[in-house]
Amino acid sequence: MTSPSDILRAKLNLETAQLAWSELERHFARGSVIKVAPGTDLVDTALHVAENNAATVQEWLANGRIARAELSDAEDWHARQPMFWAVVVAPWVLVQEVLKELDS
C-alpha cells in the first residue's frame, strides 16, 4: 500500500525542475531560497520540510546540509550564472546547484 509520504515524494519529484539563477533571483529577494548541499537528496530534503519534520530540518540546518541563501551566495551565483535543481515547498524554494561533470 502506498503511504501519504510516498505520494508526496512522488509529487515533489514531479515538481522538481532545473532553473537558471535569473529565475531564482526574485525568490532570493523575498528571502525564500534554501540551498541544499551537494550530495544531499533534494527530494528527500523537500519531503522533510513539507512534512514539517522539525528535528531533522534543525539537524540539517545545524550541520550545514541546508541553509538559507545569503547575499554572498547571490553574488556568487550572479557572477557565475549556474543552473539549479529546484522544488517549491511553500513558502520555500529549495535549490541545489547542478554540478558540472568532469570529463574523464
Buried (B, 14 or more C-beta within 10 A) or exposed (E): EEEEEEEBBEBBEEEBEEBEBEBBBEBBEEEBBBBBBEEBEBBEBBBBBBBEEEEBBEEBEEEEBBBEBEEEBBEBBEEEEBBBBBBBBEEBBBBBBEEEEEEE
